[in-house]
Amino acid sequence: MITFFQNARLIDPEAGEERIGNLIVDAGLIAATDAANPPKGAEVIDCNGKCLAPGIIDVGVKIGEPGERHRESFRSAGQAAAAGGVTTIIARPDTDPAIDTPEMLEFVTRRAASATPVRIRHMAALTRARAGHEMTEIGFLRDAGAVAFSDVFNVTENTRVLSRCLTYAHSLGALVVGHPQDTGLSRGASVTSGKFASLRGLPAVSPLAERIGLDRDLGLVELTGARYHADQITTARALPPLERAKANGLDVTAGISVHHLTLNELDVGDYRTFFKLTPPLRSEDDRMAMVGAVASGVIDIICSMHTPQDEESKRLPYEAAASGAVGLQTLLPAALRLVHAGAIGLPQLFRALSHNPARRFGLPGGRLTPGAPADLVLFDPDAPFVLDRFTLLSKSKNTPFDGARLQGRVLATFVDGKRITP
């Protein structure tokens, strides 16, 4: 089947440009972006000047299967992703039990394929049970389809174990995703240290904990030559070592959640637990530094770090409440705040949302060039709305944007050229 998208505002992150044009999809692939007229027999979709971009590739999504299906299932995550313009989910291995064997990876891969309209690829655990003691079978897991290896928020404290993991990953060309944090400083913390934390009487962690953790990881990357991605860089003090590592030729990239780009520590207000995240929200100075780092390309990827939590886990005193927020459905409108503020352009935004994740994790999407998969999102970047968390399609509703005024609505999402939104 051939589809002709006409009168679209094409957002091309690879070329770094946006233009009014047409796009042809044939057999699930982009066939052309410069055709003036539809081919004979093609289905014509009039975009009415709205934006057509590569589908979002969201890195680090928590799905509760197996073990926590009441918080998020493959089906509900897929529905939320489709509604949010996310065409590929890269899921985390912090399930119960962890995805640390080829058999577990094969199970979740089959389950995802049967339950979701979007593409789902999985990271596997770096160490068994994410306990930081024994390396997983990285080679077998990679052969089974793992796109990267991570223990997520369970930082491997034993540098000898981590060094061995990185060395073995390097021998296979596997990507390791780390969580830069010094656990001795950050354990038990709920907020970032400073005047606000002191006024609220909450246990806090210095931003230097992230810098120290990143310095250690980058030292081991230099030692082993491994491919490394920092899941979230959220403090200005962590940017200089990241810049130096890239300048020195290390195979290093970094990401950040959209929450850390658009919110700051003051949003916690009077102990609002929907704003409790890992790492905690930072100062406004740090937030602005992160926006600049995304604009300059020092930070490569923007993600949602989608972490569903049930009401019982959040309706607790701030210190005891679970960390994390859902973000599959709010990633695009929240990220568009940066565009509306004039901080970055739409091609830059989709470079961080789609093109860079595809390149880093070895996926074919993230482009509007002929031969690329026709994974697309059609959206109106200017449509205003007030978010009601109960309209979200995730099973869990723990979004910090509840009641927020946002701009940017997804009109349709396509995977392999087929529309997957109502």
C-alpha positions in Angstrom: 0.0 0.0 0.0 1.3 3.5 -0.9 0.5 6.5 1.2 1.1 10.1 0.1 1.4 12.7 2.9 0.8 16.1 1.3 1.2 19.6 2.5 3.3 18.6 5.6 5.8 20.6 7.6 8.6 18.1 7.3 10.9 18.0 10.3 14.2 16.4 9.2 16.6 16.0 12.2 19.3 14.4 10.1 19.5 17.3 7.7 18.7 19.8 10.5 15.9 21.5 8.5 12.2 21.9 8.3 10.3 22.6 5.1 6.8 22.3 3.6 6.6 19.3 1.3 5.2 15.8 0.6 6.3 12.4 1.6 5.6 9.0 0.0 5.4 5.7 2.0 5.6 2.4 0.1 5.6 -1.0 1.7 6.3 0.4 5.2 9.3 2.4 4.1 9.8 6.1 3.1 10.1 6.1 -0.7 10.5 9.8 -1.4 10.3 13.3 0.2 10.3 15.4 -2.9 7.4 14.2 -5.0 5.0 16.8 -6.3 2.0 14.5 -7.0 0.7 11.3 -5.4 1.4 8.0 -7.3 -1.6 6.4 -8.9 -3.8 4.5 -6.4 -2.1 6.0 -3.3 -4.0 6.9 -0.2 -3.7 10.7 0.3 -3.3 12.2 3.8 -3.6 15.9 3.9 -1.4 17.2 6.8 -2.8 20.8 6.5 0.6 22.3 7.2 1.1 20.4 10.5 4.4 18.9 11.5 5.5 15.4 10.2 8.6 14.0 11.9 10.3 10.7 12.6 8.6 8.9 15.4 10.0 9.4 18.9 12.4 6.7 20.2 12.0 6.8 24.0 15.0 5.4 25.9 14.7 3.9 29.4 11.0 3.1 29.7 9.9 1.0 32.7 7.3 -1.6 31.9 5.9 -3.6 34.7 5.9 -7.0 33.0 6.9 -9.3 34.6 6.2 -8.6 38.3 4.5 -5.2 38.4 1.8 -5.5 35.8 -0.6 -3.5 38.0 1.6 -0.4 37.4 2.1 -0.8 33.6 1.6 -3.5 31.1 2.9 -3.9 27.6 -0.5 -3.1 26.3 -1.1 0.1 28.3 2.5 1.3 27.6 2.0 0.7 23.9 -1.3 2.6 23.9 0.3 5.5 25.8 3.3 5.5 23.5 1.1 5.6 20.4 -0.9 8.5 21.8 2.3 10.4 22.6 4.0 10.0 19.2 6.5 7.4 20.4 7.0 4.7 17.8 9.8 2.8 19.5 10.3 2.0 23.2 13.6 1.0 24.6 12.6 -0.8 27.8 14.6 -1.1 31.0 15.5 -4.4 32.6 14.5 -3.5 36.1 11.5 -5.9 36.2 10.8 -8.5 38.8 12.7 -10.7 38.1 15.2 -8.7 36.2 15.8 -9.3 32.5 19.2 -11.0 33.0 18.9 -14.2 31.0 18.3 -14.9 27.3 15.1 -16.9 28.3 13.7 -13.9 30.1 14.6 -11.6 27.3 12.9 -13.9 24.8 9.8 -14.0 26.9 9.4 -10.2 27.2 10.2 -9.8 23.5 7.4 -12.2 22.5 5.0 -10.6 24.9 5.7 -7.1 23.7 5.3 -8.1 20.0 1.8 -9.6 20.7 0.5 -6.8 22.9 1.7 -3.5 21.5 1.3 -1.5 18.3 4.7 0.2 18.7 8.1 -1.3 18.4 9.7 -2.4 21.7 13.4 -3.2 22.1 14.9 -4.2 25.4 18.0 -3.5 27.5 19.3 -6.4 29.5 20.8 -6.3 33.0 24.5 -5.8 33.2 24.9 -7.9 36.3 22.8 -10.8 37.6 19.7 -9.7 39.4 21.1 -6.1 39.0 23.0 -6.9 42.2 26.5 -5.7 41.0 28.3 -8.9 41.8 28.4 -11.2 38.8 28.3 -10.3 35.1 25.4 -11.5 33.0 25.8 -13.5 29.8 26.3 -10.4 27.7 27.1 -12.2 24.5 24.1 -14.5 24.6 21.8 -11.6 25.6 23.1 -9.6 22.7 22.4 -12.4 20.3 18.9 -12.7 21.8 18.2 -9.0 20.9 19.4 -6.8 23.8 20.3 -3.4 22.5 22.2 -2.3 25.6 23.1 -3.4 29.1 22.2 -1.6 32.3 21.5 -2.1 36.0 19.4 1.2 35.8 19.5 2.9 39.3 21.4 0.0 40.9 24.9 1.5 40.6 27.6 -1.2 40.5 29.8 0.0 43.4 32.5 -2.6 42.9 34.8 -1.0 40.3 36.5 -4.3 39.6 33.2 -5.9 38.6 32.2 -2.9 36.5 35.6 -2.9 34.8 35.2 -6.5 33.9 31.7 -5.9 32.5 33.0 -2.9 30.4 35.9 -4.9 29.1 33.7 -7.8 28.0 31.1 -5.4 26.5 33.9 -3.7 24.6 35.0 -7.0 23.1 31.5 -7.5 21.8 30.8 -3.9 20.8 27.9 -3.8 23.2 26.6 -0.6 24.7 26.6 -0.1 28.4 24.1 2.4 30.0 25.2 3.8 33.3 23.5 5.8 36.0 26.2 8.3 37.1 25.9 8.6 40.9 28.1 8.2 43.9 25.8 6.0 46.1 27.6 6.8 49.3 26.4 10.4 48.9 23.1 9.8 47.3 21.7 6.9 49.2 18.5 7.8 51.0 18.3 11.3 49.5 15.0 12.8 48.3 16.0 16.2 46.9 19.0 18.2 45.8 20.9 19.9 48.6 20.5 23.6 49.1 18.4 26.2 50.8 15.1 24.7 49.6 16.0 21.2 50.9 17.0 22.7 54.3 13.8 24.7 54.6 11.7 21.6 53.8 13.8 19.4 56.2 14.3 16.7 53.6 17.3 14.4 53.1 19.4 15.8 50.3 22.2 14.9 48.0 24.8 17.3 46.5 25.0 17.7 42.7 28.6 16.6 43.1 27.4 13.0 43.6 26.6 12.9 39.9 29.9 14.4 39.0 31.8 12.0 41.1 29.9 9.0 39.7 30.4 10.2 36.1 34.2 10.8 36.7 34.5 7.2 37.9 32.5 5.7 35.0 34.5 7.8 32.4 37.8 6.7 33.9 36.7 3.0 33.5 35.5 3.7 29.9 39.0 5.2 29.2 40.6 2.1 30.7 38.4 -0.4 28.8 37.5 1.4 25.6 33.8 0.5 26.1 30.8 2.1 24.5 29.0 4.1 27.2 25.8 6.1 27.6 25.0 8.1 30.7 21.3 7.7 31.2 20.8 11.1 32.8 23.1 14.1 33.2 21.3 16.7 35.2 23.9 19.0 36.8 26.1 21.7 35.4 29.1 20.3 37.3 28.9 17.0 35.3 29.2 18.8 31.9 32.9 19.5 31.9 34.1 15.9 32.3 31.5 14.8 29.7 32.8 17.4 27.2 36.4 16.4 27.9 35.5 12.7 27.3 34.0 13.4 24.0 36.8 15.7 22.9 39.3 12.9 23.8 37.5 10.5 21.5 35.8 8.3 24.0 32.7 6.5 22.7 30.4 8.3 25.2 26.9 9.8 24.9 24.5 11.2 27.5 20.8 11.6 28.0 18.4 13.6 30.2 14.8 13.3 31.1 12.3 15.8 29.9 11.3 16.5 33.5 14.8 17.7 34.4 14.7 20.0 31.3 11.4 21.6 32.2 11.1 21.5 36.0 13.2 22.5 38.9 13.6 21.8 42.6 11.1 24.5 43.6 8.3 22.6 41.8 8.4 20.1 44.7 6.5 22.9 46.6 4.8 21.6 49.7 6.0 18.0 49.4 4.4 17.2 46.1 5.4 13.5 45.6 4.6 13.5 41.9 7.7 15.6 41.5 9.9 13.1 43.3 12.3 11.7 40.7 15.6 9.9 40.4 17.9 11.8 40.4 16.0 14.6 42.2 15.0 17.8 40.4 17.8 20.3 40.3 18.2 24.1 40.7 17.1 26.5 38.0 20.7 27.2 37.2 21.3 23.5 36.6 18.1 23.2 34.5 19.2 26.1 32.2 22.7 24.6 31.8 21.0 21.3 30.7 18.9 23.1 28.1 22.1 24.7 26.8 23.8 21.4 26.7 21.0 19.9 24.6 21.1 22.8 22.3 24.9 22.5 21.8 24.8 18.7 21.5 26.8 17.9 24.6 23.7 16.0 25.8 22.6 13.8 23.0 19.2 12.3 24.0 16.0 13.5 25.6 13.8 10.8 27.1 10.9 10.4 29.4 12.4 8.0 31.9 8.9 6.7 32.2 8.5 5.2 35.7 5.0 4.3 36.6 4.1 4.2 40.3 0.7 3.3 41.8 -1.3 5.7 43.9 -0.4 3.9 47.1 3.4 4.3 46.4 3.0 8.1 45.9 0.4 9.0 48.5 3.0 8.9 51.3 5.2 11.4 53.1 7.7 12.8 50.6 10.7 11.0 52.0 8.9 7.6 51.9 7.2 8.0 48.6 8.4 6.1 45.5 10.4 8.0 42.9 9.5 8.4 39.3 7.0 9.8 36.9 5.1 8.6 33.8 6.1 10.4 30.6 5.3 8.4 27.4 2.3 10.5 26.6 3.7 13.9 27.8 7.2 13.6 26.4 6.5 15.6 23.2 4.3 18.4 24.6 6.7 18.9 27.5 9.7 19.0 25.3 8.0 21.5 23.0 8.3 23.9 25.9 11.9 24.3 24.9 10.9 25.1 21.3 8.2 27.6 22.4 10.8 29.3 24.7 13.2 29.7 21.8 15.9 27.5 23.3 16.0 25.0 20.4 14.4 24.4 17.0 12.2 21.5 16.0 14.9 19.8 14.0 17.2 20.0 17.0 14.5 18.6 19.3 13.8 15.6 17.1 17.5 15.0 16.7 17.5 14.4 20.5 14.1 12.6 20.6 14.5 10.4 17.6 17.7 10.6 15.4 20.3 10.3 18.1 18.6 7.5 20.0 18.3 5.5 16.7 22.0 6.0 16.0 23.2 5.2 19.5 21.1 2.1 19.9 21.6 0.8 16.4 18.1 1.2 15.1 17.1 2.1 11.6 14.6 4.9 12.4 14.9 8.5 13.3 15.2 9.7 9.7 13.0 11.1 6.9 15.3 9.7 4.1 14.3 7.2 1.4 14.7 3.6 2.7 14.1 4.5 6.4 11.1 2.9 8.2 7.9 4.9 7.9 7.7 5.4 11.7 6.2 8.9 11.8 4.4 11.3 14.1 2.0 14.0 12.8 1.5 16.7 15.4 0.3 20.3 15.9 3.1 22.0 17.9 0.9 25.0 18.8 -2.3 23.3 20.0 -2.9 24.3 23.7 -4.4 22.1 26.3 -4.6 21.6 30.1 -3.4 18.1 31.0 -5.8 16.0 33.1 -3.8 13.0 34.3 -6.9 10.7 34.3 -6.9 11.0 30.5 -3.5 9.4 30.2 -3.5 5.8 28.8 -0.8 4.5 31.2 -2.1 2.4 34.0 -0.4 4.7 36.5 -1.2 8.4 36.5 1.8 9.8 38.4 2.6 12.8 36.1 4.1 16.0 37.5 2.3 17.8 34.6 -1.2 17.2 36.0 -3.1 20.5 35.6 -0.3 22.1 33.6 -0.8 24.2 30.5 1.0 22.5 27.6 1.3 23.1 23.8 1.5 20.4 21.2 -0.9 17.7 20.4 -0.2 14.4 18.5 -2.7 14.1 15.6 -1.6 10.6 14.4 1.2 8.1 14.9 2.4 5.7 12.2 4.5 2.5 12.4 5.6 0.9 9.2 3.3 3.5 7.5 0.2 2.2 9.3 -1.7 4.5 11.5 -1.8 3.1 15.1 -3.7 6.0 16.8 -7.5 6.2 16.6 
